[in-house]
Amino acid sequence: SEPEPAVPDPVSIHILGAGDNLIHGTIYKQANARAGGGDEYDFGPVYERVAPIVEAADIAVLNQETLLAGDELDVSDYPSFCSPTQVGDEMIKIGFDVFSQGNNHVLDRGQKGIDAALRYWDKQLEKGVVTVGLYKDDEDVQDIRIVESKGIKTAHIGVTTMTNGIPMPKGTANRLIMADDEELIQQLIEKAKGMADVVVVSVHWGNENTNKPVDDQTTLAKKMSDWGADIIFGNHAHTLQPIEYLEREDGSRSVVIYAMGNLVSAQSDPMNMIHGFLDVTVTKNFETNKTEITNVKLTPSVTHYDSGYKNNRLYLL
């Protein structure tokens, strides 16, 4: 008889989470000037010192805090953000694979902004890049995004608690996954668990400018963990918030970081300038077909700029 095929040795991958990519006007204006004006933007110098961390990850996840629709709409600053699509080009270039658009600014530019952003991200699919948090319709919500590395499948879902009071445009088919729709979130996580080795949820929640999660965050995190979420990348606070393991009844565990802070911004409070890359190592045992978290590491970074918010750039802290 033929010999049994050898079982592969255990394999580990690094899944990296990054915080709010918050593109204030001074950042895109400098990028425009750096590229010589017109419709060109050069964001490379902003990120070049932290790019190696992103490049080293097997799968990297980013909260794209501002809508990328600048190739169709006028770019704009706070409180109604619209950023050049060259931001996305640069993020893809340095190695981000998954982008969450589910945040409080996703509806800033109405239906035109949604349509333009979705068209931009559709063009990136051929590069293996996926987005979560903003969906074309109900069918798209059910299309769980799968990203595979070294034989380990990861599933990605994006959730937000708010849209700054802006309602979805009337008559639109587009959808967000809202944090209060727990029945849908549970259904999606359980579906994703049946499709992948690791379920990653990007969630926008909590209160801004505080280092402590609120009860709504910790309660939802525990529920999502029990439903099957393995990694929860939280954001919105523009600050670093705690990391903790969440234990399940079967003895397995997940990890949550309640907020990673601003990857980049032109905010001025010291707490808004500190960010953390969260690197989660997951290891799959092909003999038992089980995958578990085997290491977690936080690498802090800091946003720096010169007088007048000029020359924004990132450094490892």
MOPE-V198791 format. One record per helix or strand. SS is the DSSP state (2 for helix, 1 for strand). FROM is the first residue (numbers start at 0). LEN is the number of residues. If there is no record, write none. Layout:
<<SS | FROM | LEN> <SS | FROM | LEN>>
This chain:
<<1 | 10 | 11> <2 | 24 | 10> <2 | 43 | 4> <2 | 50 | 6> <1 | 58 | 5> <1 | 67 | 1> <1 | 75 | 1> <1 | 81 | 2> <2 | 85 | 9> <1 | 97 | 3> <2 | 109 | 14> <2 | 124 | 3> <1 | 129 | 3> <1 | 133 | 2> <2 | 137 | 4> <1 | 144 | 5> <1 | 151 | 9> <1 | 174 | 2> <1 | 177 | 1> <2 | 181 | 12> <1 | 197 | 7> <2 | 214 | 13> <1 | 230 | 5> <1 | 239 | 1> <1 | 242 | 5> <1 | 252 | 5> <1 | 259 | 1> <1 | 261 | 3> <2 | 269 | 4> <1 | 273 | 12> <1 | 289 | 17> <2 | 306 | 3> <1 | 309 | 7>>
